[in-house]
Amino acid sequence: MFEYDLHTHTIFSDGGLVPAEAAMRAEAFGYKGIALTDHADLTNFRFILENQLRLKTKINSSNPNFSILVGVEFTHVQPDEIYELKNMAKENGADIIIVHGETIVEPVKNGTNRAAIEAGVDILAHPGLISEEDASMAAENNVYLEITTRKGHSLTNGHVAKTALKTGANLVINNDFHEPGDAVTSDMAVKILRGCGLRDEEIRKTFENNKFIFNSKLEV
């Protein structure tokens, strides 16, 4: 079951909902938890985390059926900034660190995938035409590669899945949620993963990876 979305956005970046509504809609849709991971760089990550952490405290202390994690998606930053930014975000309370990977539909700096993997971030989002060398390093560094349900970024899902399976890299599936209507059901998530060439056991493992990451970060 697809119950944990680890990549979502709110009005603190380019999403359309305040964090509380994003969480409420996710719970109503049937998810058990989401990670709030607004787009960030050096200028705004502290502001994002400070404000999202307030909601985390409120929701996680009062709702036994739904929880949130707080993090950031470092986006269009210079590759040589990623390691330091990751550490600073952790120091400021981030549960989860995502890096905006080398999607083919945006002008992401070459070397971003490699720098994120070397930095040991949690998830490399929509990594585009990721190389086997980088995927192998992701497997070694326990960096999860994202299969995305989001239009545009999803064009290379098949390549990401094939490369991950060949190299042993772990996969997650996320919505990259921005607006109502972006979330997909478990049935649709299964179809998307099957369309990438994953077999039933590999699909199950992908969902389990989402659950494992969420719960391991929640318990820290």
C-alpha positions in Angstrom: 0.0 0.0 0.0 1.1 3.5 -0.8 0.5 5.2 2.6 3.5 7.5 3.0 4.3 10.4 0.7 7.8 11.6 1.4 7.9 14.6 -1.1 5.3 17.4 -0.8 5.1 21.1 -1.1 3.1 23.9 0.5 2.8 27.7 0.2 6.2 27.9 1.8 7.5 27.2 -1.7 5.5 26.6 -4.9 2.6 24.5 -3.4 -0.9 25.8 -3.3 -2.0 24.8 0.2 -1.0 26.0 3.7 0.7 23.1 5.6 -2.3 22.3 7.7 -4.5 21.8 4.7 -1.9 19.8 2.9 -1.8 17.4 5.9 -5.6 17.3 6.3 -6.1 16.5 2.6 -3.4 13.8 2.7 -5.1 12.1 5.8 -8.5 12.4 4.1 -7.1 10.8 1.0 -6.0 7.8 3.0 -2.3 8.4 3.7 -0.9 7.6 7.2 1.8 10.3 6.9 3.6 12.8 4.7 6.8 14.7 4.7 6.6 18.4 4.1 9.6 19.1 1.9 9.4 22.6 0.4 11.9 23.8 -2.1 14.8 25.4 -0.3 18.3 26.9 -0.7 20.6 28.8 1.5 18.3 31.8 1.7 15.1 30.1 3.1 15.7 26.7 4.6 15.7 28.0 8.2 12.5 29.9 7.7 10.8 26.8 6.2 11.9 24.5 9.0 11.1 26.9 11.8 7.5 27.2 10.6 6.8 23.7 9.6 8.2 22.3 12.9 5.4 24.1 14.7 2.8 22.1 12.7 4.7 18.9 13.3 4.6 19.4 17.0 0.8 20.1 16.9 -0.2 17.2 14.6 2.1 14.5 15.9 1.1 15.1 19.5 -2.6 15.1 18.9 -3.4 12.7 16.0 -2.8 9.0 16.6 -3.7 8.1 13.0 -1.6 10.5 11.0 1.8 12.1 11.3 4.1 14.4 9.5 7.9 14.7 9.0 9.5 18.1 8.3 12.3 18.5 5.8 13.4 20.4 2.7 14.0 19.7 -1.0 17.2 21.5 -1.9 16.5 22.8 -5.4 18.8 24.3 -8.0 21.6 24.7 -5.6 25.2 24.4 -6.6 26.5 20.8 -6.3 29.3 21.8 -4.0 26.8 23.4 -1.6 24.8 20.2 -1.0 26.9 18.6 1.7 27.0 21.7 3.9 23.3 22.5 3.3 22.3 19.0 4.3 24.2 19.3 7.6 22.8 22.8 8.3 19.3 21.6 7.7 19.7 18.7 10.1 21.1 21.0 12.7 18.0 23.1 12.3 15.6 20.3 12.9 15.0 18.7 9.5 13.9 15.1 9.7 14.4 14.3 6.0 16.6 15.8 3.3 15.7 15.6 -0.4 17.7 17.0 -3.3 16.0 18.0 -6.6 17.7 15.7 -9.0 18.7 16.1 -12.6 15.2 15.9 -14.1 15.2 16.3 -17.9 12.5 19.0 -17.8 14.5 21.6 -15.9 18.0 23.0 -16.2 19.5 21.3 -13.2 23.3 21.7 -12.8 25.3 18.7 -14.0 26.8 16.9 -11.1 23.8 17.5 -8.8 22.9 13.8 -8.7 26.5 12.8 -7.8 26.9 15.5 -5.2 23.6 14.6 -3.4 24.6 10.9 -3.3 28.1 11.7 -2.0 26.5 13.9 0.6 24.3 11.0 1.8 21.0 12.8 1.6 17.9 10.7 2.2 16.2 10.8 -1.2 17.4 11.9 -4.7 14.2 13.2 -6.3 13.4 12.6 -10.0 17.1 11.9 -10.9 16.5 11.9 -14.6 18.9 9.9 -16.8 21.0 8.8 -13.8 24.1 6.9 -14.6 24.8 3.4 -13.5 27.9 4.7 -11.6 25.8 7.2 -9.6 23.1 4.6 -9.0 25.7 2.2 -7.7 27.0 4.8 -5.4 23.4 5.5 -4.2 23.1 1.8 -3.3 26.4 2.0 -1.3 25.4 5.3 0.4 21.8 4.2 1.2 20.4 7.1 -0.8 17.0 6.3 -2.2 16.1 7.0 -5.8 12.6 8.4 -6.5 10.0 7.2 -8.9 7.7 10.1 -9.2 4.0 10.4 -10.1 4.5 14.0 -11.2 4.1 15.0 -14.8 7.3 15.9 -16.6 9.6 14.5 -14.0 8.0 11.1 -14.5 9.3 10.9 -18.1 12.4 9.1 -17.0 10.8 6.8 -14.4 11.5 3.7 -16.6 15.2 4.6 -16.8 15.4 5.2 -13.1 13.7 1.9 -12.2 15.8 -0.1 -14.7 19.1 1.5 -13.5 18.2 1.0 -9.8 17.3 -2.7 -10.4 20.6 -3.3 -12.2 22.7 -1.6 -9.5 20.9 -2.6 -6.4 19.8 1.0 -5.5 16.7 1.4 -3.4 13.5 3.0 -4.8 10.7 5.1 -3.3 7.6 6.4 -4.9 6.4 10.0 -4.2 3.8 12.4 -5.5 5.9 15.6 -5.4 2.5 17.0 -4.3 1.8 20.7 -5.0 -2.0 21.0 -5.5 -5.2 19.1 -4.8 -5.4 16.3 -7.3 -1.7 15.6 -7.3 -2.0 12.6 -4.9 -2.5 9.1 -6.4 -4.2 6.1 -4.9 -2.4 2.9 -4.1 -3.9 1.3 -7.2 -2.6 4.0 -9.4 0.8 3.9 -7.7 1.0 0.1 -8.4 0.2 0.8 -12.1 2.9 3.5 -12.3 5.5 1.2 -10.8 4.4 -1.7 -13.0 4.7 0.6 -16.0 8.3 1.2 -15.0 9.0 -2.5 -15.3 8.8 -3.5 -11.6 7.5 -6.9 -10.6 5.1 -7.4 -7.8 7.8 -8.1 -5.2 9.7 -5.0 -6.3 6.6 -2.9 -6.0 5.9 -4.2 -2.5 9.5 -3.4 -1.6 9.2 0.1 -2.9 6.1 0.8 -0.7 8.0 -0.8 2.2 10.9 1.6 1.6 8.5 4.6 1.9 7.1 3.2 5.2 10.5 2.3 6.6 12.0 5.8 5.9 9.0 7.5 7.4 8.8 5.5 10.6 12.6 5.5 11.1 12.6 9.3 10.9 9.6 9.6 13.1 11.1 7.6 15.8 14.3 9.7 16.0 
